[in-house]
Amino acid sequence: MITLYQFAPAFGLPNASPFCMKVETYLRLAGLEYKTARVNNPAKAPKGKLPYIFDDGRIVCDSHFILHYLREKYRVPLNDGLTGHELLTHKMLARMLDEHIYFCALFARWLDPDHTAKTRDAFFGFLPAPLKQIIFIQARRNVRKALHAQGLGRHDMSDIYGLGIEDIETTAALLGEAPYFGGEAPREIDATAYAFLANLIVPPYDTPLRVAASGHANLTAYVDRMTARLFPELLPA
């Protein structure tokens, strides 16, 4: 059986990491049997980050390579029938979410002073108080360095949020009136889109990113639709 190593669930989501949530969403979309294992310290992962999977004696790291591995090994038909243009559009959307809006959301959670306490408690709340704060400070320092190296962290807060809102507007326009980014039924792209949009809309971070995403009725309906289809256990009883 496939074992998915990831952070613990948080904020009423399968995972507060969109990359971990992407893989679990894909596993459910593909109908693959799996189990999860909680990892508190990503430094102990094979490449120092989560998620990773263990399957049939093999370790696969990074959500992009995990999806590729699962698609090829299990012949997952989620992309069957898509045109070349559709596949390219899906790839560009996934790249924008993975490589750009992710960093905007990372800033909102870890560096916007109005929201850092929520992040500390969500990720390190299982630790005793003094240790929780020490580890959070170190993690926050690492995030600041990563954002500076990536380039986004060199801008001021309003510009960072402005860039993220541009991505959200683009995402909403791409979805349009379709029920899924894959059209009438979810495709592989929906594993990525749902993971990122849910992580923007559901957690209690009243940031400009959440306001922007929640302001698009098609995006909020999409998140609700995907949750009901794939994670009904998260719905109110």
LODRENVO-383934 format. One record per residue (C-alpha): x, y, z; residue in three letters. Coordinates in Angstrom, 1 decimal. Each point is the difference from the previous one (the first is absolute). Layout:
BEGIN
NODE      xx      yy      zz  code
NODE       X       Y       Z   ALA
...
//
This chain:
BEGIN
NODE      xx      yy      zz  code
NODE     0.0     0.0     0.0   MET
NODE     1.1     3.6    -0.7   ILE
NODE     1.0     1.9     3.1   THR
NODE    -0.2     3.8    -0.2   LEU
NODE     2.3     1.8     2.5   TYR
NODE    -1.3     3.4     0.8   GLN
NODE    -0.8     2.6     2.6   PHE
NODE    -3.0    -0.5     2.3   ALA
NODE    -3.4     1.4    -1.1   PRO
NODE    -0.7     3.6     1.0   ALA
NODE    -2.6     2.7    -0.5   PHE
NODE    -2.7    -2.4    -0.9   GLY
NODE     2.0    -1.1    -3.1   LEU
NODE     1.6    -3.3    -0.8   PRO
NODE     3.3     1.9     0.2   ASN
NODE     1.2     3.5     0.6   ALA
NODE     2.7    -0.6    -2.6   SER
NODE    -1.4     0.3    -3.5   PRO
NODE     2.6    -2.3    -1.3   PHE
NODE    -0.9    -2.8     2.5   CYS
NODE    -3.7     0.7    -0.7   MET
NODE     0.6    -0.2    -3.7   LYS
NODE     1.4    -3.5     0.2   VAL
NODE    -2.8    -1.3     2.3   GLU
NODE    -2.6     1.6    -2.3   THR
NODE     1.6    -1.7    -3.0   TYR
NODE     0.0    -3.4     1.8   LEU
NODE    -3.8     0.4     0.6   ARG
NODE    -0.7     1.2    -3.6   LEU
NODE     2.0    -3.0    -1.3   ALA
NODE    -1.8    -2.4     2.3   GLY
NODE     3.3    -1.3     1.3   LEU
NODE     0.2    -1.8     3.4   GLU
NODE     2.3     1.8     2.4   TYR
NODE     0.7     0.8     3.6   LYS
NODE     1.5     3.1     1.6   THR
NODE     2.9     0.4     2.5   ALA
NODE     0.5     3.2     2.0   ARG
NODE     3.4     1.7    -0.1   VAL
NODE     0.6     2.9     2.4   ASN
NODE     3.5     0.9    -1.1   ASN
NODE     0.4     0.2    -3.8   PRO
NODE     3.8     0.1     0.4   ALA
NODE    -0.2    -3.7     0.6   LYS
NODE    -1.5    -0.6    -3.4   ALA
NODE     2.3    -1.4    -2.7   PRO
NODE     0.3     3.4    -1.7   LYS
NODE    -0.8     2.1     3.0   GLY
NODE    -3.5     0.9    -1.0   LYS
NODE    -3.5    -1.5    -0.2   LEU
NODE    -1.8    -1.8    -1.5   PRO
NODE     1.6    -3.2    -1.0   TYR
NODE    -1.4    -3.5    -0.6   ILE
NODE     1.2    -3.6     0.5   PHE
NODE    -1.4    -2.5    -2.5   ASP
NODE     1.2    -3.4    -0.8   ASP
NODE     3.4     0.5     1.5   GLY
NODE     0.5     3.4    -1.7   ARG
NODE     0.1     3.5     1.5   ILE
NODE    -1.2     2.8    -2.2   VAL
NODE     0.4     3.6     1.1   CYS
NODE    -1.6     3.3    -1.1   ASP
NODE    -3.6     0.3    -1.0   SER
NODE     0.7     0.5    -3.7   HIS
NODE     2.1    -3.1    -0.3   PHE
NODE    -2.4    -2.0     2.2   ILE
NODE    -2.9     0.8    -2.3   LEU
NODE     2.1    -1.0    -3.0   HIS
NODE     1.0    -3.3     1.7   TYR
NODE    -3.5    -0.8     0.9   LEU
NODE    -1.4     0.9    -3.5   ARG
NODE     2.6    -2.2    -1.7   GLU
NODE     0.0    -3.0     2.4   LYS
NODE    -3.7    -0.3     0.5   TYR
NODE    -1.0     1.2    -3.5   ARG
NODE    -2.3     2.6     1.5   VAL
NODE    -2.4     1.2    -2.8   PRO
NODE    -0.8     3.5     1.4   LEU
NODE     1.6     1.8    -3.0   ASN
NODE    -1.2    -2.4    -2.6   ASP
NODE    -1.7     1.8    -2.9   GLY
NODE     1.3     3.4     0.7   LEU
NODE     1.4     2.0    -2.9   THR
NODE     3.6     1.2    -0.2   GLY
NODE    -1.2     3.6     0.6   HIS
NODE    -2.0    -1.1     3.1   GLU
NODE     2.9    -1.8     1.4   LEU
NODE     2.3     3.0    -0.5   LEU
NODE    -2.6     2.3     1.7   THR
NODE    -0.2    -2.4     2.9   HIS
NODE     3.7    -0.1     0.3   LYS
NODE     0.4     3.8     0.0   MET
NODE    -2.8     0.3     2.7   LEU
NODE     1.8    -2.6     2.2   ALA
NODE     3.3     1.8    -0.4   ARG
NODE    -1.6     3.4     1.0   MET
NODE    -1.5    -1.6     3.1   LEU
NODE     3.1    -2.0     0.9   ASP
NODE     2.6     2.6    -0.7   GLU
NODE    -1.6     3.4     0.6   HIS
NODE    -3.2     0.2     1.9   ILE
NODE     1.5    -2.5     2.5   TYR
NODE     2.6     2.5     1.0   PHE
NODE    -2.6     2.7     0.4   CYS
NODE    -2.0    -2.2     2.3   ALA
NODE     3.2    -1.0     1.8   LEU
NODE     0.6     3.7     0.7   PHE
NODE    -3.6     0.4     1.3   ALA
NODE     0.3    -2.8     2.4   ARG
NODE     3.6     0.4     1.3   TRP
NODE     1.0     3.6    -0.4   LEU
NODE    -3.2     2.1     0.2   ASP
NODE     0.0     1.0     3.7   PRO
NODE    -3.7    -0.2     0.2   ASP
NODE    -0.1    -3.7    -0.7   HIS
NODE     3.3    -1.6     1.3   THR
NODE    -1.6    -1.1     3.3   ALA
NODE    -2.5    -2.2    -1.9   LYS
NODE     2.8    -1.6    -2.0   THR
NODE     2.0    -0.7     3.1   ARG
NODE    -2.8    -1.7     1.8   ASP
NODE    -1.1    -1.9    -3.0   ALA
NODE     3.4    -1.5    -0.8   PHE
NODE     1.6    -0.1     3.4   PHE
NODE    -2.9    -0.1     2.4   GLY
NODE     0.8    -3.5     1.1   PHE
NODE     3.3     1.2     1.5   LEU
NODE     0.4     1.4     3.5   PRO
NODE    -0.2     3.8     0.1   ALA
NODE     3.7     1.0     0.2   PRO
NODE     1.0    -2.5    -2.6   LEU
NODE    -2.9     0.9    -2.3   LYS
NODE     1.1     3.6    -0.1   GLN
NODE     3.7    -0.8    -0.5   ILE
NODE    -0.7    -2.3    -2.9   ILE
NODE    -2.5     2.4    -1.6   PHE
NODE     2.5     2.8     0.1   ILE
NODE     2.6    -2.1    -1.8   GLN
NODE    -2.5    -1.2    -2.5   ALA
NODE    -1.1     3.6    -0.6   ARG
NODE     3.6     1.0    -0.5   ARG
NODE     0.4    -2.7    -2.6   ASN
NODE    -3.1     1.1    -1.9   VAL
NODE     1.2     3.6     0.0   ARG
NODE     3.3    -1.2    -1.6   LYS
NODE    -1.8    -2.2    -2.5   ALA
NODE    -2.3     2.9    -1.1   LEU
NODE     2.9     2.4    -0.3   HIS
NODE     2.0    -2.5    -2.1   ALA
NODE    -3.1    -0.7    -2.2   GLN
NODE    -0.4     3.8    -0.5   GLY
NODE    -3.5     0.5     1.3   LEU
NODE     1.2     0.9     3.5   GLY
NODE     1.8     3.0    -1.4   ARG
NODE    -3.3     1.8    -0.6   HIS
NODE    -2.2     1.7     2.5   ASP
NODE    -3.2    -1.6     1.4   MET
NODE    -2.4     1.9    -2.4   SER
NODE     1.9    -1.1    -3.0   ASP
NODE     0.2    -3.6     1.1   ILE
NODE    -3.7    -0.2     0.6   TYR
NODE    -0.6     1.8    -3.3   GLY
NODE     2.0    -2.6    -1.9   LEU
NODE    -2.0    -2.8     1.7   GLY
NODE    -3.3     1.7    -0.8   ILE
NODE     1.0     0.1    -3.7   GLU
NODE     0.5    -3.8     0.2   ASP
NODE    -3.4    -0.5     1.6   ILE
NODE    -1.7     2.1    -2.7   GLU
NODE     1.7    -2.1    -2.7   THR
NODE    -1.1    -3.2     1.7   THR
NODE    -3.6     1.1     0.3   ALA
NODE     0.0     1.0    -3.6   ALA
NODE     1.4    -3.4    -1.1   LEU
NODE    -2.7    -1.8     2.0   LEU
NODE    -2.8     2.1    -1.4   GLY
NODE    -3.4    -1.7     0.3   GLU
NODE     1.4    -3.5    -0.2   ALA
NODE    -0.5    -2.3     3.0   PRO
NODE     3.6    -1.1    -0.1   TYR
NODE     3.3     1.3    -1.5   PHE
NODE    -0.1    -3.2    -2.0   GLY
NODE    -3.5     0.8    -1.3   GLY
NODE    -3.0    -2.1     0.8   GLU
NODE     2.0    -2.4     2.1   ALA
NODE     3.2     0.5     2.1   PRO
NODE     3.3    -0.7    -1.6   ARG
NODE     3.5    -0.1     1.3   GLU
NODE     0.2     3.8     0.1   ILE
NODE    -2.8     0.1     2.5   ASP
NODE     2.2    -1.7     2.6   ALA
NODE     2.3     3.0    -0.1   THR
NODE    -2.7     2.7    -0.4   ALA
NODE    -2.1    -1.3     2.8   TYR
NODE     2.9    -0.4     2.5   ALA
NODE     1.1     3.6    -0.6   PHE
NODE    -3.4     1.6    -0.1   LEU
NODE    -1.3    -1.8     3.1   ALA
NODE     3.2     1.1     1.8   ASN
NODE    -0.8     3.6    -0.9   LEU
NODE    -3.7     0.0     0.7   ILE
NODE    -0.6    -2.4     3.0   VAL
NODE     2.7     0.9     2.7   PRO
NODE    -0.8     3.0     2.2   PRO
NODE     2.5     2.4    -1.5   TYR
NODE    -1.9     3.2    -0.8   ASP
NODE     2.6     1.1    -2.5   THR
NODE    -0.5     1.8    -3.4   PRO
NODE     0.6    -3.4    -1.6   LEU
NODE    -2.9    -1.6     1.8   ARG
NODE    -2.2     3.0    -0.6   VAL
NODE     0.8    -0.1    -3.7   ALA
NODE    -0.5    -3.8    -0.4   ALA
NODE    -3.2     0.0     2.0   SER
NODE    -1.3     2.9    -2.1   GLY
NODE    -0.3    -2.3    -3.0   HIS
NODE    -3.1    -2.1     0.3   ALA
NODE     1.3    -2.5    -2.5   ASN
NODE     3.1    -0.7     2.1   LEU
NODE    -1.9    -0.4     3.3   THR
NODE    -2.5    -2.3    -1.7   ALA
NODE     2.8    -2.0    -1.5   TYR
NODE     1.7    -0.5     3.3   VAL
NODE    -3.4    -1.1     1.5   ASP
NODE    -0.6    -2.4    -2.9   ARG
NODE     3.4    -1.6     0.2   MET
NODE    -0.3    -0.4     3.8   THR
NODE    -3.4    -1.7    -0.3   ALA
NODE     1.3    -2.3    -2.7   ARG
NODE     3.3    -1.0     1.5   LEU
NODE     0.1     0.8     3.7   PHE
NODE    -3.6    -0.2     1.2   PRO
NODE     1.2    -0.9     3.5   GLU
NODE     1.0     3.7     0.3   LEU
NODE    -3.5     1.2    -0.5   LEU
NODE    -2.2     1.0     3.0   PRO
NODE    -2.0    -3.0     1.3   ALA
//
